[in-house]
Amino acid sequence: MSDVKEGEKAPDFSLPVAEGRVFSAADAKGKWLVLYFYPKDDTKGCTVEAVAFTALADEFEKAGAIVIGVSPDTLQSHGRFAKKHDLTVLLGSDEDHSVAEAYGVWKEKSMYGRKFMGIERSTFLIGPDGVLKKIWRKVKVDGHAEAVLAEVGGEG
């Protein structure tokens, strides 16, 4: 597991997304890429975050940014999640958590005294040059999508 830092080249990745397509870091070349990691489809915080990014999708597009949410859930789960909440952001399936590990967000967590491995909610803003411009770790959902958009707009 690595801990990536701002100013470094973003780790390369490829993830299955909807309709059997694969999204890779190369697909964002020349554009901003918002890569946000979230623990689980259709849970409260994750839903609020995905809905907020979807609500701002047009603004992200105007700013030249692609938004992709990543969790260990299956594509089928992503499909149900997207349909239920009318999500338009891309959702990548990282079932083997290799991308989460590359970005240093696959961490030991604990809930109700039980320890387990899972995603630490984090967002990475990758510039058109493939360099990590800003990293948000242990994200608090409220206002986060707006903060990311402000960073893209301010940088772009």
DSSP file with accessible surface (Angstrom, degrees, kcal/mol):
  #  RESIDUE AA STRUCTURE BP1 BP2  ACC     N-H-->O    O-->H-N    N-H-->O    O-->H-N    TCO  KAPPA ALPHA  PHI   PSI    X-CA   Y-CA   Z-CA
    1    1 A M              0   0  138      0, 0.0     2,-0.3     0, 0.0   101,-0.2   0.000 360.0 360.0 360.0 137.3    0.0    0.0    0.0
    2    2 A S        -     0   0   51     99,-1.6     2,-0.6     0, 0.0     0, 0.0  -0.780 360.0-138.7-114.8 157.6    1.3    3.4   -0.9
    3    3 A D        -     0   0   85     -2,-0.3   101,-0.1   102,-0.1     2,-0.1  -0.938  27.0-155.0-113.0 103.3    0.6    6.8    0.4
    4    4 A V        -     0   0   10     -2,-0.6     2,-0.3    99,-0.3     6,-0.1  -0.442   8.2-151.8 -77.3 155.5    0.5    9.1   -2.6
    5    5 A K    >   -     0   0  118      4,-0.1     3,-1.8    -2,-0.1   127,-0.3  -0.922  24.8 -91.2-130.0 153.6    1.2   12.8   -2.2
    6    6 A E  T 3  S+     0   0  100     -2,-0.3   127,-0.2     1,-0.2     3,-0.1  -0.308 112.5  32.9 -58.6 140.9    0.2   16.1   -3.9
    7    7 A G  T 3  S+     0   0   60    125,-3.4    -1,-0.2     1,-0.4     2,-0.2   0.232  96.5 110.1  93.6 -13.1    2.6   17.0   -6.7
    8    8 A E  S <  S-     0   0   80     -3,-1.8   124,-3.2   124,-0.2    -1,-0.4  -0.561  82.2 -92.9 -89.4 159.4    3.3   13.3   -7.6
    9    9 A K  B     -A  131   0A 144    122,-0.2   122,-0.3    -2,-0.2    -4,-0.1  -0.508  49.7-111.6 -66.1 134.8    2.2   11.5  -10.7
   10   10 A A        -     0   0   17    120,-3.1    -1,-0.1    -2,-0.2    93,-0.1  -0.471  35.8-100.4 -69.6 140.8   -1.1    9.8  -10.0
   11   11 A P        -     0   0   28      0, 0.0    -1,-0.1     0, 0.0     2,-0.1  -0.341  40.3-114.8 -59.2 140.0   -1.0    6.0  -10.0
   12   12 A D        +     0   0  127     -3,-0.1     2,-0.3    12,-0.0    90,-0.0  -0.418  44.6 168.2 -72.1 152.1   -2.3    4.5  -13.2
   13   13 A F        -     0   0   12     -2,-0.1    12,-2.2     2,-0.0     2,-0.3  -0.989  28.5-156.7-159.6 160.7   -5.4    2.4  -13.1
   14   14 A S  E     +B   24   0B  74     -2,-0.3    10,-0.3    10,-0.2    85,-0.1  -0.978  19.3 179.6-139.5 135.7   -8.2    0.7  -15.0
   15   15 A L  E     -B   23   0B   3      8,-2.9     8,-3.3    -2,-0.3     2,-0.2  -0.999  31.2-114.6-137.7 139.1  -11.6   -0.1  -13.6
   16   16 A P  E     +B   22   0B  53      0, 0.0    77,-2.4     0, 0.0     6,-0.3  -0.521  40.6 176.0 -68.2 136.9  -14.7   -1.7  -15.0
   17   17 A V    >   -     0   0    0      4,-2.9     3,-0.5     1,-0.3     4,-0.3  -0.582  40.3 -38.9-124.6-166.5  -17.6    0.8  -15.2
   18   18 A A  G >  S+     0   0   45     73,-0.2     3,-1.9     1,-0.2    -1,-0.3  -0.030 117.2  21.1 -58.9 159.9  -21.2    0.5  -16.5
   19   19 A E  G 3  S-     0   0  165      1,-0.3    -1,-0.2    56,-0.1     3,-0.1   0.801 128.5 -66.4  53.3  35.7  -22.1   -1.4  -19.7
   20   20 A G  G <  S+     0   0   70     -3,-0.5    -1,-0.3     1,-0.2    -2,-0.2   0.610  98.2 139.0  69.4   9.1  -19.0   -3.5  -19.7
   21   21 A R    <   -     0   0  121     -3,-1.9    -4,-2.9    -4,-0.3     2,-0.4  -0.472  45.0-140.5 -81.7 160.4  -16.8   -0.6  -20.4
   22   22 A V  E     -B   16   0B  89     -6,-0.3     2,-0.5    -2,-0.1    70,-0.0  -0.978   8.8-155.7-120.6 133.4  -13.4    0.0  -18.7
   23   23 A F  E     -B   15   0B   8     -8,-3.3    -8,-2.9    -2,-0.4     2,-0.3  -0.933  15.8-177.9-107.4 131.1  -12.3    3.4  -17.6
   24   24 A S  E >   -B   14   0B  23     -2,-0.5     3,-1.7   -10,-0.3     4,-0.4  -0.871  42.4-108.4-124.9 162.7   -8.6    4.0  -17.3
   25   25 A A  G >  S+     0   0   25    -12,-2.2     3,-1.9    -2,-0.3     4,-0.2   0.863 117.7  64.1 -55.2 -34.4   -6.5    7.0  -16.2
   26   26 A A  G >  S+     0   0   66    -13,-0.3     3,-1.6     1,-0.3    -1,-0.3   0.799  88.7  68.4 -62.1 -27.1   -5.5    7.4  -19.8
   27   27 A D  G <  S+     0   0   89     -3,-1.7    -1,-0.3     1,-0.3    -2,-0.2   0.696  99.6  50.7 -64.6 -18.4   -9.1    8.2  -20.7
   28   28 A A  G X  S+     0   0    6     -3,-1.9     3,-2.8    -4,-0.4    -1,-0.3   0.367  76.6 139.9-101.0   5.6   -8.8   11.4  -18.7
   29   29 A K  T <  S+     0   0  173     -3,-1.6   100,-0.1     1,-0.3     3,-0.1  -0.214  76.4  14.8 -54.7 129.9   -5.6   12.6  -20.4
   30   30 A G  T 3  S+     0   0   56     98,-1.8     2,-0.3     1,-0.3    -1,-0.3   0.442 117.9  84.0  84.2  -1.9   -5.9   16.4  -21.0
   31   31 A K  S <  S-     0   0  100     -3,-2.8    -1,-0.3    97,-0.2    99,-0.2  -0.866  85.9-100.3-124.7 163.5   -8.8   16.7  -18.6
   32   32 A W  E     -c   65   0C  22     32,-2.6    34,-2.5    -2,-0.3     2,-0.4  -0.594  35.9-154.3 -74.7 146.2   -9.2   17.1  -14.8
   33   33 A L  E     -cD  66 126C   3     93,-2.6    93,-3.1    -2,-0.2     2,-0.7  -0.990   9.3-162.6-128.3 122.9  -10.1   13.8  -13.1
   34   34 A V  E     -cD  67 125C   0     32,-3.3    34,-2.8    -2,-0.4     2,-0.7  -0.931  12.0-174.0-101.6 111.0  -12.0   13.7   -9.8
   35   35 A L  E     -cD  68 124C   0     89,-2.8    89,-2.7    -2,-0.7     2,-0.5  -0.930   5.5-177.7-108.9 105.5  -11.4   10.2   -8.3
   36   36 A Y  E     -cD  69 123C   1     32,-2.6    34,-2.8    -2,-0.7     2,-0.4  -0.932  12.5-154.2-113.4 131.7  -13.5    9.8   -5.2
   37   37 A F  E     +cD  70 122C   0     85,-3.4    85,-1.2    -2,-0.5    34,-0.2  -0.858  16.4 177.4-101.2 133.9  -13.4    6.6   -3.1
   38   38 A Y        -     0   0    0     32,-2.5     3,-0.1    -2,-0.4    82,-0.1  -0.972  31.0-126.0-137.5 152.1  -16.3    5.6   -1.0
   39   39 A P  S    S-     0   0   35      0, 0.0     2,-0.3     0, 0.0    80,-0.1   0.914  77.9  -4.0 -67.9 -47.1  -17.0    2.6    1.2
   40   40 A K    >   -     0   0  113     31,-0.1     3,-1.0    32,-0.1     6,-0.2  -0.977  66.3-106.4-158.3 137.2  -20.3    1.1    0.0
   41   41 A D  T 3  S+     0   0   10     -2,-0.3     3,-0.1     1,-0.2     6,-0.1  -0.273  98.9  11.1 -56.8 144.1  -23.2    1.7   -2.5
   42   42 A D  T 3  S+     0   0   68      1,-0.2     2,-0.3     2,-0.1    -1,-0.2   0.719  89.4 129.4  61.1  27.3  -26.5    2.8   -1.1
   43   43 A T  S <> S-     0   0   55     -3,-1.0     4,-2.7     1,-0.1     5,-0.3  -0.750  71.6-102.0-102.7 163.0  -25.4    3.7    2.4
   44   44 A K  H  > S+     0   0  179     -2,-0.3     4,-2.5     1,-0.2     5,-0.2   0.923 115.7  36.2 -54.4 -60.3  -26.3    7.1    3.9
   45   45 A G  H  > S+     0   0   24      1,-0.2     4,-2.4     2,-0.2    -1,-0.2   0.903 118.3  51.3 -62.5 -39.7  -23.0    9.0    3.5
   46   46 A C  H  > S+     0   0    1      2,-0.2     4,-2.4     1,-0.2    -1,-0.2   0.873 110.7  48.8 -67.4 -35.8  -22.1    7.4    0.2
   47   47 A T  H  X S+     0   0   20     -4,-2.7     4,-2.8     2,-0.2     5,-0.3   0.942 110.6  49.9 -67.9 -46.7  -25.5    8.2   -1.3
   48   48 A V  H  X S+     0   0   62     -4,-2.5     4,-2.2    -5,-0.3    -2,-0.2   0.927 113.5  47.5 -57.5 -43.7  -25.3   11.8   -0.2
   49   49 A E  H  X S+     0   0    2     -4,-2.4     4,-2.4    -5,-0.2     5,-0.2   0.941 113.3  46.2 -64.8 -47.1  -21.9   12.1   -1.7
   50   50 A A  H  X S+     0   0    0     -4,-2.4     4,-2.4     1,-0.2    38,-0.2   0.901 113.0  49.9 -64.6 -40.0  -22.9   10.5   -5.0
   51   51 A V  H  X S+     0   0   65     -4,-2.8     4,-2.7     2,-0.2    -1,-0.2   0.909 110.5  51.0 -64.9 -39.8  -26.0   12.6   -5.3
   52   52 A A  H  X S+     0   0   21     -4,-2.2     4,-1.3    -5,-0.3    -2,-0.2   0.926 111.2  46.6 -65.7 -43.3  -24.0   15.8   -4.6
   53   53 A F  H  < S+     0   0    0     -4,-2.4     3,-0.3     1,-0.2    -1,-0.2   0.907 113.2  50.2 -65.2 -38.1  -21.5   14.9   -7.3
   54   54 A T  H >< S+     0   0   25     -4,-2.4     3,-1.7     1,-0.2     4,-0.3   0.918 105.7  55.9 -64.5 -41.4  -24.3   14.1   -9.7
   55   55 A A  H 3< S+     0   0   73     -4,-2.7     3,-0.3     1,-0.3    -1,-0.2   0.816 114.2  40.5 -61.3 -28.5  -26.0   17.4   -8.9
   56   56 A L  T 3X S+     0   0   29     -4,-1.3     4,-2.5    -3,-0.3    -1,-0.3   0.276  82.0 111.7-102.5  11.1  -22.9   19.2  -10.0
   57   57 A A  H <> S+     0   0   22     -3,-1.7     4,-2.6     1,-0.2     5,-0.2   0.876  76.6  50.8 -55.8 -43.3  -22.1   17.0  -13.0
   58   58 A D  H  > S+     0   0  108     -4,-0.3     4,-2.6    -3,-0.3    -1,-0.2   0.909 111.2  48.6 -62.5 -41.2  -22.8   19.8  -15.6
   59   59 A E  H  > S+     0   0   79     -3,-0.3     4,-1.7     2,-0.2    -1,-0.2   0.897 111.0  50.0 -66.4 -40.8  -20.5   22.2  -13.7
   60   60 A F  H  <>S+     0   0    2     -4,-2.5     5,-2.7     2,-0.2    -2,-0.2   0.932 111.4  49.6 -62.0 -42.4  -17.7   19.6  -13.5
   61   61 A E  H ><5S+     0   0  140     -4,-2.6     3,-1.9     1,-0.2    -2,-0.2   0.926 108.9  51.3 -62.3 -43.9  -18.1   18.9  -17.2
   62   62 A K  H 3<5S+     0   0  167     -4,-2.6    -1,-0.2     1,-0.3    -2,-0.2   0.828 107.7  54.0 -61.1 -31.6  -18.0   22.7  -18.0
   63   63 A A  T 3<5S-     0   0   32     -4,-1.7    -1,-0.3    -5,-0.2    -2,-0.2   0.428 122.7-108.7 -81.8   0.1  -14.8   22.9  -16.0
   64   64 A G  T < 5S+     0   0   26     -3,-1.9   -32,-2.6     1,-0.3     2,-0.4   0.827  73.4 137.9  78.7  31.6  -13.3   20.1  -18.1
   65   65 A A  E   < -c   32   0C   9     -5,-2.7     2,-0.4   -34,-0.2    -1,-0.3  -0.900  44.4-151.8-117.5 143.5  -13.5   17.4  -15.3
   66   66 A I  E     -c   33   0C  34    -34,-2.5   -32,-3.3    -2,-0.4     2,-0.5  -0.917  15.9-153.6-105.0 134.7  -14.5   13.8  -15.3
   67   67 A V  E     +c   34   0C  14     -2,-0.4    23,-1.4   -34,-0.2     2,-0.4  -0.943  16.0 175.2-112.6 128.9  -15.9   12.5  -12.0
   68   68 A I  E     -ce  35  90C   0    -34,-2.8   -32,-2.6    -2,-0.5     2,-0.4  -0.992  17.1-152.5-135.5 127.2  -15.6    8.8  -11.1
   69   69 A G  E     -ce  36  91C   0     21,-3.0    23,-3.6    -2,-0.4     2,-0.4  -0.801  15.3-161.0 -93.7 140.8  -16.7    7.2   -7.8
   70   70 A V  E     +ce  37  92C   0    -34,-2.8   -32,-2.5    -2,-0.4    23,-0.2  -0.983  21.0 148.7-129.5 129.4  -14.8    4.0   -6.8
   71   71 A S  E     - e   0  93C   0     21,-1.7    23,-2.8    -2,-0.4   -31,-0.1  -0.945  55.6-107.0-145.8 168.9  -15.8    1.4   -4.3
   72   72 A P  S    S+     0   0   36      0, 0.0    21,-0.1     0, 0.0   -32,-0.1   0.483  80.7 118.3 -77.5   1.3  -15.3   -2.4   -3.9
   73   73 A D  S    S-     0   0   20     19,-0.2    -2,-0.2     1,-0.1    21,-0.2  -0.231  70.3-102.8 -66.5 158.5  -18.9   -3.0   -4.9
   74   74 A T     >  -     0   0   45     19,-0.1     4,-2.5     1,-0.1     5,-0.2  -0.271  27.9-109.5 -74.4 164.4  -19.8   -5.1   -8.0
   75   75 A L  H  > S+     0   0   51      1,-0.2     4,-2.6     2,-0.2     5,-0.1   0.869 121.1  56.3 -61.0 -36.8  -21.0   -3.5  -11.3
   76   76 A Q  H  > S+     0   0  129      2,-0.2     4,-2.2     1,-0.2    -1,-0.2   0.925 107.9  47.3 -61.6 -43.2  -24.5   -5.0  -10.6
   77   77 A S  H  > S+     0   0   17      1,-0.2     4,-2.7     2,-0.2    -2,-0.2   0.936 111.4  50.8 -63.5 -43.9  -24.5   -3.1   -7.2
   78   78 A H  H  X S+     0   0    6     -4,-2.5     4,-3.0     1,-0.2     5,-0.2   0.899 108.5  53.3 -59.0 -41.8  -23.4    0.1   -8.9
   79   79 A G  H  X S+     0   0   42     -4,-2.6     4,-2.3     2,-0.2    -1,-0.2   0.923 111.1  44.3 -60.6 -45.8  -26.1   -0.3  -11.5
   80   80 A R  H  X S+     0   0  161     -4,-2.2     4,-2.7     2,-0.2    -2,-0.2   0.919 114.7  50.0 -64.3 -43.4  -28.8   -0.6   -8.8
   81   81 A F  H  X S+     0   0    3     -4,-2.7     4,-1.8     1,-0.2     6,-0.2   0.936 112.6  46.3 -60.1 -49.3  -27.3    2.3   -6.8
   82   82 A A  H  X>S+     0   0   24     -4,-3.0     5,-2.2    -5,-0.2     4,-0.6   0.914 114.9  46.8 -62.4 -43.4  -27.2    4.5   -9.9
   83   83 A K  H ><5S+     0   0  174     -4,-2.3     3,-0.8    -5,-0.2    -2,-0.2   0.934 110.5  51.8 -66.4 -44.4  -30.7    3.7  -11.0
   84   84 A K  H 3<5S+     0   0  135     -4,-2.7    -1,-0.2     1,-0.2    -2,-0.2   0.853 123.1  29.3 -61.1 -36.2  -32.2    4.1   -7.5
   85   85 A H  H 3<5S-     0   0   53     -4,-1.8    -1,-0.2    -5,-0.2    -2,-0.2   0.225 105.5-117.3-113.5  13.6  -30.7    7.6   -7.1
   86   86 A D  T <<5 -     0   0  133     -3,-0.8     2,-0.3    -4,-0.6    -3,-0.2   0.897  48.5-178.9  52.7  45.7  -30.6    8.8  -10.7
   87   87 A L      < -     0   0   18     -5,-2.2    -1,-0.2    -6,-0.2   -36,-0.1  -0.581  23.2-180.0 -79.5 138.7  -26.8    9.0  -10.5
   88   88 A T        +     0   0  100     -2,-0.3    -1,-0.1   -38,-0.2     2,-0.1   0.490  50.5 102.0-113.0 -10.2  -24.9   10.2  -13.6
   89   89 A V  S    S-     0   0   16    -39,-0.2     2,-0.2     1,-0.1   -21,-0.2  -0.435  83.2-101.3 -71.6 149.8  -21.4   10.0  -12.3
   90   90 A L  E     -e   68   0C  38    -23,-1.4   -21,-3.0    -2,-0.1     2,-0.5  -0.496  33.5-154.2 -67.1 141.2  -19.3    7.1  -13.4
   91   91 A L  E     -e   69   0C  12    -23,-0.2     2,-0.4    -2,-0.2   -73,-0.2  -0.983   6.4-156.8-121.8 120.5  -19.0    4.3  -10.8
   92   92 A G  E     -e   70   0C   0    -23,-3.6   -21,-1.7    -2,-0.5     2,-0.7  -0.781  11.0-136.1 -99.6 139.1  -15.9    2.1  -10.9
   93   93 A S  E     +e   71   0C   5    -77,-2.4     2,-0.3    -2,-0.4     3,-0.2  -0.846  22.6 175.7 -97.5 116.0  -15.9   -1.4   -9.4
   94   94 A D    >   +     0   0    2    -23,-2.8     3,-1.9    -2,-0.7     6,-0.1  -0.528  14.2 158.7-115.5  60.8  -12.6   -2.1   -7.5
   95   95 A E  T 3  S+     0   0  118     -2,-0.3    -1,-0.2     1,-0.3   -21,-0.1   0.811  77.5  43.5 -60.6 -32.8  -13.6   -5.5   -6.2
   96   96 A D  T 3  S-     0   0  105     -3,-0.2    -1,-0.3     1,-0.0    -2,-0.0   0.401 104.1-133.5 -91.9   5.5   -9.9   -6.6   -5.6
   97   97 A H    <>  +     0   0   49     -3,-1.9     4,-2.2     1,-0.1     5,-0.2   0.686  62.8 135.8  48.8  28.7   -9.2   -3.1   -4.1
   98   98 A S  H  > S+     0   0   58      2,-0.2     4,-2.1     1,-0.2    -1,-0.1   0.887  72.7  46.3 -68.9 -37.1   -6.0   -2.8   -6.1
   99   99 A V  H  > S+     0   0    6      2,-0.2     4,-1.9     1,-0.2    -1,-0.2   0.935 111.8  51.0 -71.7 -42.4   -6.8    0.8   -7.1
  100  100 A A  H  4>S+     0   0    0      1,-0.2     5,-2.8     2,-0.2     6,-0.7   0.908 111.8  48.4 -59.1 -40.1   -7.7    1.7   -3.5
  101  101 A E  H ><5S+     0   0   71     -4,-2.2   -99,-1.6     1,-0.2     3,-1.2   0.911 107.4  54.7 -66.6 -41.7   -4.4    0.2   -2.4
  102  102 A A  H 3<5S+     0   0   32     -4,-2.1    -1,-0.2     1,-0.3    -2,-0.2   0.841 113.4  42.8 -61.0 -31.8   -2.5    2.1   -5.0
  103  103 A Y  T 3<5S-     0   0    0     -4,-1.9   -99,-0.3    -5,-0.1    -1,-0.3   0.385 114.3-117.8 -95.9   1.9   -4.0    5.3   -3.7
  104  104 A G  T < 5S+     0   0    0     -3,-1.2    -3,-0.2    -4,-0.3    -4,-0.1   0.787  81.8 115.2  72.0  29.5   -3.5    4.4    0.0
  105  105 A V      < +     0   0    0     -5,-2.8    15,-2.7    -6,-0.2     2,-0.9   0.389  40.5  98.6-112.3   2.5   -7.2    4.4    0.9
  106  106 A W  E     +G  119   0D  34     -6,-0.7     2,-0.3    13,-0.2    13,-0.2  -0.814  60.9 160.2 -89.2 105.0   -7.6    0.6    1.7
  107  107 A K  E     -G  118   0D  55     11,-2.9    11,-2.6    -2,-0.9     2,-0.4  -0.867  48.9 -96.7-129.8 160.7   -7.3    0.8    5.5
  108  108 A E  E     +G  117   0D 125     -2,-0.3     2,-0.3     9,-0.2     9,-0.2  -0.624  49.0 178.4 -75.9 131.3   -8.1   -1.0    8.7
  109  109 A K  E     -G  116   0D  65      7,-3.7     7,-2.6    -2,-0.4     2,-0.4  -0.831  16.2-147.4-126.0 167.3  -11.3    0.4   10.1
  110  110 A S  E     +G  115   0D  73     -2,-0.3     2,-0.4     5,-0.2     5,-0.2  -1.000  14.2 176.0-141.5 142.5  -13.3   -0.5   13.2
  111  111 A M  E >  S-G  114   0D  98      3,-2.2     3,-2.3    -2,-0.4    -2,-0.0  -0.979  75.9  -6.4-143.2 129.9  -17.0   -0.4   13.8
  112  112 A Y  T 3  S-     0   0  219     -2,-0.4     3,-0.1     1,-0.3    -1,-0.1   0.868 130.5 -55.8  53.0  39.0  -18.8   -1.6   17.0
  113  113 A G  T 3  S+     0   0   78      1,-0.2     2,-0.4     0, 0.0    -1,-0.3   0.419 112.5 119.6  79.3  -3.0  -15.4   -2.9   18.2
  114  114 A R  E <   -G  111   0D 158     -3,-2.3    -3,-2.2     2,-0.0     2,-0.4  -0.816  54.1-144.9 -99.4 132.7  -14.9   -5.1   15.2
  115  115 A K  E     +G  110   0D 132     -2,-0.4     2,-0.3    -5,-0.2    -5,-0.2  -0.772  30.6 151.8 -96.6 141.1  -11.8   -4.5   13.0
  116  116 A F  E     -G  109   0D  52     -7,-2.6    -7,-3.7    -2,-0.4     2,-0.4  -0.970  44.1-100.8-158.4 163.8  -12.0   -4.9    9.2
  117  117 A M  E     +G  108   0D  86     -2,-0.3     2,-0.3    -9,-0.2    -9,-0.2  -0.761  54.9 135.1 -92.1 140.1  -10.4   -3.7    6.0
  118  118 A G  E     -G  107   0D   9    -11,-2.6   -11,-2.9    -2,-0.4     2,-0.4  -0.964  53.0 -62.3-167.3-179.6  -12.3   -1.1    4.0
  119  119 A I  E     -G  106   0D   2     -2,-0.3     2,-0.7   -13,-0.2   -13,-0.2  -0.624  34.1-144.6 -80.1 131.5  -12.2    2.2    2.1
  120  120 A E        -     0   0   29    -15,-2.7   -83,-0.1    -2,-0.4     2,-0.1  -0.878  37.2-109.9 -90.4 118.0  -11.3    5.4    3.8
  121  121 A R        +     0   0   41     -2,-0.7    18,-2.3    18,-0.1    17,-0.5  -0.305  60.8 152.1 -54.8 116.5  -13.5    8.0    2.1
  122  122 A S  E     -DF  37 137C   0    -85,-1.2   -85,-3.4    16,-0.2     2,-0.4  -0.985  33.5-150.0-148.5 153.9  -11.0   10.1    0.1
  123  123 A T  E     -DF  36 136C   0     13,-2.5    13,-3.0    -2,-0.3     2,-0.4  -0.991   6.1-162.4-132.0 140.1  -10.9   12.2   -3.0
  124  124 A F  E     -DF  35 135C   0    -89,-2.7   -89,-2.8    -2,-0.4     2,-0.7  -0.986   6.7-154.9-123.7 126.3   -8.1   12.8   -5.4
  125  125 A L  E     -DF  34 134C   0      9,-3.0     8,-3.0    -2,-0.4     9,-1.4  -0.913  15.3-167.3-101.6 115.3   -8.0   15.7   -7.9
  126  126 A I  E     -DF  33 132C  10    -93,-3.1   -93,-2.6    -2,-0.7     6,-0.2  -0.907  14.1-133.2-107.9 127.6   -5.7   14.8  -10.8
  127  127 A G    >   -     0   0    3      4,-3.0     3,-2.6    -2,-0.5   -96,-0.2  -0.200  30.9 -97.8 -74.5 168.2   -4.7   17.5  -13.2
  128  128 A P  T 3  S+     0   0   50      0, 0.0   -98,-1.8     0, 0.0   -97,-0.2   0.735 125.3  59.4 -58.1 -20.4   -4.8   17.3  -17.0
  129  129 A D  T 3  S-     0   0   84      2,-0.2     3,-0.1  -100,-0.1  -100,-0.1   0.378 120.2-108.5 -89.9   2.5   -1.1   16.4  -16.8
  130  130 A G  S <  S+     0   0   17     -3,-2.6  -120,-3.1     1,-0.3     2,-0.3   0.583  77.1 131.4  83.1  10.6   -1.7   13.3  -14.7
  131  131 A V  B     -A    9   0A  32   -122,-0.3    -4,-3.0     1,-0.0     2,-0.6  -0.768  66.3-110.3-100.6 141.2   -0.3   14.9  -11.5
  132  132 A L  E     +F  126   0C   0   -124,-3.2  -125,-3.4    -2,-0.3    -6,-0.2  -0.566  38.0 175.1 -69.7 114.8   -2.1   14.8   -8.1
  133  133 A K  E     +     0   0C  62     -8,-3.0     2,-0.3    -2,-0.6    -1,-0.2   0.797  63.8   4.3 -91.9 -36.7   -3.2   18.4   -7.5
  134  134 A K  E     -F  125   0C  63     -9,-1.4    -9,-3.0  -129,-0.1     2,-0.4  -0.983  58.6-161.6-153.6 141.8   -5.2   18.0   -4.3
  135  135 A I  E     -F  124   0C  24     -2,-0.3     2,-0.5   -11,-0.2   -11,-0.2  -0.993   0.5-167.0-127.9 130.3   -6.0   15.2   -1.9
  136  136 A W  E     -F  123   0C  42    -13,-3.0   -13,-2.5    -2,-0.4     2,-0.3  -0.983  13.5-171.4-113.0 120.9   -8.8   15.1    0.6
  137  137 A R  E     +F  122   0C  76     -2,-0.5   -15,-0.2   -15,-0.2     3,-0.1  -0.815  66.2  14.5-111.0 154.5   -8.6   12.3    3.2
  138  138 A K  S    S-     0   0  144    -17,-0.5    -1,-0.2    -2,-0.3   -16,-0.2   0.934  91.8-153.2  48.7  52.6  -11.2   11.2    5.7
  139  139 A V        -     0   0   14    -18,-2.3     2,-0.5    -3,-0.3    -1,-0.2  -0.263  15.0-144.2 -62.0 135.8  -13.8   13.2    3.8
  140  140 A K        -     0   0  169     -3,-0.1     4,-0.2     1,-0.1    -1,-0.1  -0.911  17.7-141.9 -95.0 128.8  -16.8   14.7    5.5
  141  141 A V  S >> S+     0   0   23     -2,-0.5     3,-2.2     2,-0.1     4,-0.5   0.878  70.7  94.2 -66.7 -43.2  -19.6   14.4    2.9
  142  142 A D  T 34 S-     0   0  145      1,-0.3    -2,-0.1     2,-0.1   -93,-0.0  -0.301 108.1  -5.6 -60.1 121.7  -21.5   17.7    3.5
  143  143 A G  T 3> S+     0   0   42     -2,-0.1     4,-1.9     1,-0.0    -1,-0.3   0.416  99.6 118.6  78.7  -0.2  -20.2   20.4    1.1
  144  144 A H  H <> S+     0   0   11     -3,-2.2     4,-2.5     2,-0.2     5,-0.2   0.938  70.8  50.1 -67.0 -47.7  -17.4   18.1   -0.3
  145  145 A A  H  X S+     0   0    2     -4,-0.5     4,-2.6     1,-0.2    -1,-0.2   0.911 112.1  50.2 -58.8 -38.9  -18.5   18.0   -3.9
  146  146 A E  H  > S+     0   0   97      1,-0.2     4,-2.5     2,-0.2    -1,-0.2   0.898 109.1  51.0 -65.3 -40.0  -18.8   21.8   -3.9
  147  147 A A  H  X S+     0   0   44     -4,-1.9     4,-1.8     2,-0.2    -2,-0.2   0.908 111.1  48.5 -64.1 -40.4  -15.3   22.1   -2.4
  148  148 A V  H  X S+     0   0    0     -4,-2.5     4,-2.3     2,-0.2    -2,-0.2   0.941 111.0  50.1 -65.4 -44.6  -13.9   19.8   -5.1
  149  149 A L  H  X S+     0   0   31     -4,-2.6     4,-3.2     1,-0.2     5,-0.3   0.912 108.1  53.3 -60.5 -41.3  -15.6   21.8   -7.8
  150  150 A A  H  X S+     0   0   67     -4,-2.5     4,-2.7     1,-0.2    -1,-0.2   0.893 108.8  50.2 -61.4 -37.0  -14.2   25.1   -6.4
  151  151 A E  H  X S+     0   0   55     -4,-1.8     4,-1.8     2,-0.2    -1,-0.2   0.913 112.5  45.9 -68.5 -41.2  -10.8   23.6   -6.6
  152  152 A V  H  X S+     0   0    0     -4,-2.3     4,-2.9     2,-0.2    -2,-0.2   0.951 116.1  45.8 -65.0 -47.7  -11.3   22.5  -10.2
  153  153 A G  H  < S+     0   0   50     -4,-3.2    -2,-0.2     1,-0.2    -1,-0.2   0.886 113.9  48.9 -63.2 -38.3  -12.7   25.8  -11.2
  154  154 A G  H  < S+     0   0   71     -4,-2.7    -1,-0.2    -5,-0.3    -2,-0.2   0.815 120.6  36.1 -71.5 -29.7  -10.0   27.7   -9.3
  155  155 A E  H  <        0   0   93     -4,-1.8    -2,-0.2    -5,-0.2    -1,-0.2   0.756 360.0 360.0 -89.6 -31.9   -7.2   25.6  -11.0
  156  156 A G     <        0   0   75     -4,-2.9   -92,-0.1    -5,-0.2    -3,-0.0  -0.106 360.0 360.0 -73.1 360.0   -8.8   25.2  -14.4
